């Protein structure tokens, strides 16, 4: 009987040891699989930014975070080669060539001129657009749904009609709007055409104020202050880069500014309905990551367009201009300026 008890005990201990060994092996195998799944091949992404200003800087920050969201982390399994053309076309060309020579696995063009420069440099490396309003008119893609080449990305097209409707609610006595834009940016010319139609549809008279360079901006804004009821600024990199000067001159004339992006409201615009530039960058980065992993191909990946935007109001400017904010607008708005101080 003692022998039978001893044998039973040995069998039980053996079974426990086998079970423990099997469990640990399974655990080790699962951990190994998880490690393999979390390991991504090292990649290089080249980013070409047209110029430095808050909107484009936010997009670039978002691109890096979007890549990280998908497992590509700078300094670990991702090398980012960054170049900033500072609005110089010759620099954009040289920098595009340098990024291609570094054998980047994908390229990101932030703003239309940067994207066009990359597109003129390579037809092989995937290019992802960040902040290009009309990729078709810019000759970057054949179609928004079927780009057809090595380029896709994110459009920053804003809800222009809703922006003018917002302006009319805030400035009900306004009858004439002046559109300030750069005459050298193809991206802006398209938007001005769209903005003019949208403004006229709600009964506004439109005056266009093109400027060939930043040198003419201050004088042009001074003229606008005597001729129009408010200013509209499209997604224009030249004007965005000079926004502090625009705001300074406009404030001297108590001229309200309705810009197209949130960062320009933060800098002194009155209000807009716009796309969050950081979120635009995040989406660009995530699309880039999918291309790096082979989950998508530019030729068949539709250009992404945001369907909604946020109402952003600069409280300080509204108070300065003595504008009463309707409850229907302010209750859902995001505020910057005075209310945050």
URZICOR-V820906 format. One record per residue. N is the residue number from 0. RES is the residue in one letter. SS is DSSP state (H for helix, E for strand, L for the rest). Layout:
N:RES:SS + N:RES:SS
This chain:
0:X:L + 1:X:H + 2:X:H + 3:X:H + 4:X:H + 5:X:H + 6:X:H + 7:X:H + 8:X:H + 9:X:H + 10:X:H + 11:X:H + 12:X:H + 13:X:H + 14:X:H + 15:X:H + 16:X:H + 17:X:H + 18:X:H + 19:X:H + 20:X:H + 21:X:H + 22:X:H + 23:X:H + 24:X:H + 25:X:H + 26:X:H + 27:X:H + 28:X:H + 29:X:H + 30:X:H + 31:X:H + 32:X:H + 33:X:H + 34:X:H + 35:X:H + 36:X:H + 37:X:H + 38:X:L + 39:X:L + 40:X:L + 41:X:L + 42:X:E + 43:X:E + 44:X:E + 45:X:E + 46:X:E + 47:X:E + 48:X:E + 49:X:L + 50:X:L + 51:X:L + 52:X:L + 53:X:H + 54:X:H + 55:X:H + 56:X:H + 57:X:H + 58:X:H + 59:X:H + 60:X:H + 61:X:H + 62:X:H + 63:X:H + 64:X:H + 65:X:H + 66:X:H + 67:X:H + 68:X:H + 69:X:L + 70:X:L + 71:X:L + 72:X:L + 73:X:E + 74:X:L + 75:X:L + 76:X:L + 77:X:E + 78:X:E + 79:X:E + 80:X:E + 81:X:E + 82:X:E + 83:X:E + 84:X:L + 85:X:L + 86:X:L + 87:X:L + 88:X:H + 89:X:H + 90:X:H + 91:X:H + 92:X:H + 93:X:H + 94:X:H + 95:X:H + 96:X:H + 97:X:H + 98:X:H + 99:X:H + 100:X:H + 101:X:L + 102:X:L + 103:X:L + 104:X:L + 105:X:E + 106:X:E + 107:X:E + 108:X:E + 109:X:E + 110:X:L + 111:X:H + 112:X:H + 113:X:H + 114:X:H + 115:X:H + 116:X:H + 117:X:H + 118:X:H + 119:X:H + 120:X:H + 121:X:L + 122:X:L + 123:X:L + 124:X:L + 125:X:E + 126:X:E + 127:X:E + 128:X:E + 129:X:E + 130:X:L + 131:X:L + 132:X:L + 133:X:L + 134:X:L + 135:X:L + 136:X:L + 137:X:L + 138:X:L + 139:X:L + 140:X:L + 141:X:L + 142:X:L + 143:X:L + 144:X:L + 145:X:L + 146:X:L + 147:X:L + 148:X:L + 149:X:L + 150:X:E + 151:X:E + 152:X:E + 153:X:E + 154:X:E + 155:X:L + 156:X:L + 157:X:L + 158:X:L + 159:X:H + 160:X:H + 161:X:H + 162:X:H + 163:X:H + 164:X:H + 165:X:H + 166:X:H + 167:X:H + 168:X:H + 169:X:H + 170:X:L + 171:X:L + 172:X:L + 173:X:L + 174:X:L + 175:X:E + 176:X:E + 177:X:E + 178:X:E + 179:X:E + 180:X:E + 181:X:E + 182:X:L + 183:X:L + 184:X:L + 185:X:H + 186:X:H + 187:X:H + 188:X:H + 189:X:H + 190:X:H + 191:X:H + 192:X:H + 193:X:H + 194:X:H + 195:X:H + 196:X:H + 197:X:H + 198:X:H + 199:X:H + 200:X:H + 201:X:L + 202:X:L + 203:X:L + 204:X:E + 205:X:E + 206:X:E + 207:X:E + 208:X:E + 209:X:E + 210:X:E + 211:X:L + 212:X:L + 213:X:H + 214:X:H + 215:X:H + 216:X:H + 217:X:H + 218:X:H + 219:X:H + 220:X:H + 221:X:H + 222:X:H + 223:X:H + 224:X:H + 225:X:H + 226:X:H + 227:X:L + 228:X:L + 229:X:E + 230:X:E + 231:X:E + 232:X:E + 233:X:L + 234:X:L + 235:X:L + 236:X:H + 237:X:H + 238:X:H + 239:X:H + 240:X:H + 241:X:L + 242:X:H + 243:X:H + 244:X:H + 245:X:H + 246:X:H + 247:X:H + 248:X:H + 249:X:H + 250:X:H + 251:X:H + 252:X:L + 253:X:L + 254:X:L + 255:X:E + 256:X:E + 257:X:E + 258:X:L + 259:X:L + 260:X:L + 261:X:H + 262:X:H + 263:X:H + 264:X:H + 265:X:H + 266:X:L + 267:X:L + 268:X:L + 269:X:L + 270:X:E + 271:X:E + 272:X:E + 273:X:E + 274:X:L + 275:X:L + 276:X:H + 277:X:H + 278:X:H + 279:X:H + 280:X:H + 281:X:H + 282:X:H + 283:X:H + 284:X:H + 285:X:H + 286:X:H + 287:X:H + 288:X:H + 289:X:H + 290:X:H + 291:X:H + 292:X:L + 293:X:L + 294:X:L + 295:X:L + 296:X:L + 297:X:H + 298:X:H + 299:X:H + 300:X:L + 301:X:L + 302:X:L + 303:X:E + 304:X:E + 305:X:L + 306:X:L + 307:X:L + 308:X:L + 309:X:E + 310:X:E + 311:X:E + 312:X:E + 313:X:E + 314:X:H + 315:X:H + 316:X:H + 317:X:H + 318:X:H + 319:X:H + 320:X:L + 321:X:L + 322:X:L + 323:X:L + 324:X:L + 325:X:L + 326:X:H + 327:X:H + 328:X:H + 329:X:H + 330:X:L + 331:X:L + 332:X:L + 333:X:E + 334:X:E + 335:X:E + 336:X:L + 337:X:H + 338:X:H + 339:X:H + 340:X:L
